Amino acid sequence: MTSRVSSEVVDWQPHAARLADELKAAGKLTAPEWRAAVAAVPRHHLVPAYYQHTPDGWVRIDTACETGLAAVYSNTVLLTAVENIGAGTVIRSSATQPGLMVRMLESLNLRDGQRVLEIGTGTGYNAALMSHRLGDDRVFSVDVEPDLVELARDRLAELGCHPTLVAGDGTAGLPEHAPFDAIIATCAVSAVPWAWVEQTRVGGVILIDLKTAVGAGSLVRLTRIASERAEGRFDPVYAAFMDLRHQAGAAPDQVRVRRDHSDARQRAARLDPRVPWNNLVVWFLASFVLGPGIAHGYTGPDTTRPPTAVWIATSDGSWAEITLTATDHGHAVAEGGPRRLWSILEDSHRQWLDLGEPGWGRFGLTVTPDRQTLWLDQPDSEHTWPVRS
Ligand SMILES: C[S@@+](CC[C@H](N)C(=O)[O-])C[C@H]1O[C@@H](n2cnc3c(N)ncnc32)[C@H](O)[C@@H]1O
């Protein structure tokens, strides 16, 4: 790939080649064709700047300088579209970690001549990698943010690369360009849009980040095994993408947290809260009971000192707070609102132990037009969970 703009003045090739070597050495990149793509795409051209949070606020860093080049050709996620909305900051887009990107691309098992749809164009870097591998006439990508699509289109065109980029809600796929041999989503969905299955040819692959609630879920690779059925397993290694949103510029839904301590039920828990708290598979199992609207965080005297407690809240007004330090009686648990949220997390932890402490790779998903089911070990398992679609 050549570039008429910044790539001419920046000696980026050694950086890109080094990134490819590093990903190979780390075991994230095994196929020569994807190594060639990483070495050939000037990532700094598609990510000319990124944002970093400092004590003084967000700082924009140009990637055509030494620090920026080192960052853009490293296995790092970079925040590329950050906006202040009201009192908060909204991350609209990021450039995914290259190691995660190539791991996902390799797992699609693409062959020459195949056509791919990406949901979440972002910077266009992934579209550039896929175009290098398949040819740009076989790459389609959609992003809900029209300005990002326009920037990606212009920057890709400057590299002589012209995949089909569309602005819109990718939930609907791109029916006018279907069928695809593979669909890859670089934003997380709470259930698989049936349109994505319908637009994948039978035998084709859909690779997505399924998140049934914040942080609850991971990458699942489905094969369309029949016209009315897609099925597959979760990747053994956890991954997380930003949530899909249906409108440009939309801020993520916030769960209203009400902690009315006057009706709190107090008890002590023996289990260290960090044990279920730090186990993402437990969160996943708990999300099927808690529902999608979950908020959680840490409580402490101030942000300069370590937290003293963790808390969860759900949109029905339930909340729980658990101290991180224990007395002789255990960790103090306070639970308020209609449901006992910490008990739900403790139950999910017990369930995970009873199931033999499964990792992500033991879970799988079956998707049909009217039902989506999570299963353990095999589709006809006695352990299944309904995914709300
Ligand atoms: C992690 S970024 C994508 C990174 C990108 N693949 C790259 O190579 O830079 C996720 C992207 O998903 C987009 N997105 C969120 N909701 C979407 C939707 N409904 N349809 C399409 N794209 C969406 C965001 O605007 C954001 O650009």
The ligand as an SDF file (V2000), in Angstrom:
LIG
                    3D

 27 29  0  0  0  0  0  0  0  0999 V2000
  -13.7980   -0.6100   18.3860 C   0  0  0  0  0  0  0  0  0  0  0  0
  -14.4370    0.4780   17.1800 S   0  0  0  0  0  0  0  0  0  0  0  0
  -14.0550   -0.3070   15.6600 C   0  0  0  0  0  0  0  0  0  0  0  0
  -12.6270   -0.4200   15.3150 C   0  0  0  0  0  0  0  0  0  0  0  0
  -12.4020   -0.6080   13.8480 C   0  0  0  0  0  0  0  0  0  0  0  0
  -12.7900   -1.9050   13.3730 N   0  0  0  0  0  0  0  0  0  0  0  0
  -10.9800   -0.2790   13.4460 C   0  0  0  0  0  0  0  0  0  0  0  0
  -10.3580   -1.0750   12.7590 O   0  0  0  0  0  0  0  0  0  0  0  0
  -10.5510    0.8090   13.7820 O   0  0  0  0  0  0  0  0  0  0  0  0
  -16.1760    0.1590   17.2500 C   0  0  0  0  0  0  0  0  0  0  0  0
  -16.9460    0.9070   16.2190 C   0  0  0  0  0  0  0  0  0  0  0  0
  -18.2740    0.4050   16.2140 O   0  0  0  0  0  0  0  0  0  0  0  0
  -19.0890    1.4530   15.7910 C   0  0  0  0  0  0  0  0  0  0  0  0
  -20.5030    1.1470   16.0480 N   0  0  0  0  0  0  0  0  0  0  0  0
  -21.1970    1.2370   17.2040 C   0  0  0  0  0  0  0  0  0  0  0  0
  -22.4890    0.9120   16.9970 N   0  0  0  0  0  0  0  0  0  0  0  0
  -22.6100    0.5840   15.6870 C   0  0  0  0  0  0  0  0  0  0  0  0
  -23.6860    0.1700   14.8620 C   0  0  0  0  0  0  0  0  0  0  0  0
  -24.9420    0.0650   15.3220 N   0  0  0  0  0  0  0  0  0  0  0  0
  -23.4310   -0.0830   13.5640 N   0  0  0  0  0  0  0  0  0  0  0  0
  -22.1800    0.0530   13.0510 C   0  0  0  0  0  0  0  0  0  0  0  0
  -21.1350    0.4600   13.7840 N   0  0  0  0  0  0  0  0  0  0  0  0
  -21.3330    0.7260   15.0790 C   0  0  0  0  0  0  0  0  0  0  0  0
  -18.5400    2.6500   16.5640 C   0  0  0  0  0  0  0  0  0  0  0  0
  -18.9320    3.8770   15.9970 O   0  0  0  0  0  0  0  0  0  0  0  0
  -17.0440    2.3960   16.4960 C   0  0  0  0  0  0  0  0  0  0  0  0
  -16.4570    3.1020   15.4390 O   0  0  0  0  0  0  0  0  0  0  0  0
  1  2  1  0
  2  3  1  0
  2 10  1  0
  3  4  1  0
  4  5  1  0
  5  6  1  0
  5  7  1  0
  7  8  2  0
  7  9  1  0
 10 11  1  0
 11 12  1  0
 11 26  1  0
 12 13  1  0
 13 14  1  0
 13 24  1  0
 14 15  1  0
 14 23  1  0
 15 16  2  0
 16 17  1  0
 17 18  1  0
 17 23  2  0
 18 19  1  0
 18 20  2  0
 20 21  1  0
 21 22  2  0
 22 23  1  0
 24 25  1  0
 24 26  1  0
 26 27  1  0
M  CHG  2   2   1   9  -1
M  END
$$$$
